[in-house]
Amino acid sequence: MTPSYICRSRREEIRRQRIESEQRRRDELRDGYRRLKDALPVSNQKSSKVSLLDRATTHIKYLEMTQQQLQTRLQQAENETARLRQCVHLSSDHALFMQLTSFLRVNEALMLGTAEQRHAAAAAAVAAVQQQSSF
């Protein structure tokens, strides 16, 4: 083998590697565009690479806007849930308050009744003592 043959052979090998590398790069780009096209909503529009990128940009902006709207609605729903929970809590507090008030009224009546009974018993005892001392 002559040095010129080795040199030419080496150059051809490098050229072949560059061509294969460029082919892989193009295949990866084609595959990337195909995956992007598959990820987008179906369109009857001819999909040149530029129009595909435009559609992708538009769709991303649409998704971002939709996400923002959904986050706003979620926050509103969470706020409403918190407000309703507070109302239920206050309502149950009110119901508990009413039950306690009723209990206190009954307890007060019982206590007053007991005091009146004690007073009546004490008055009866005093009257009995007074009757015994008058004899």
C-alpha positions, 0 to 999 in steps of 0.5 A: 500500500502506498502512502497516497492510497492510505491517505485517500482511504483515510479521507474516504473513511472520514467522509463516509463517517461524516455522511453517516453522521449527517444522515443520523442527524437528519433521521433524528430531526425527521423523527422529532418532527414526526413525534411533534406532529403526533403530539398535536391535535389532528389538522387538515393543514399541510404540515411543512416543518415551519407550519408544524412549528407554528402549530406547536407554538400555538398549541403550547400557548393554548395549553398554558392559557387553559392551565391558567384558567383551570388553576384559577377555577381550582383556586375559586373552588378551594376558596368556596370550599373553605367558605362553606366549611366555615359556614358549616363550622359556624352552623355546627357551632350555632347548633352546639350553642343552641344545644348548650343554651337549652341544656343550661336553661334546663339545668337552671330550671332544675337548679332553681327547682331544687333551690325552691324545693330546698327553700320550701323544705327549709320553710317547712322545717322552720314552721315545724320548729315553730309549731313545736316551740309553741306547744 
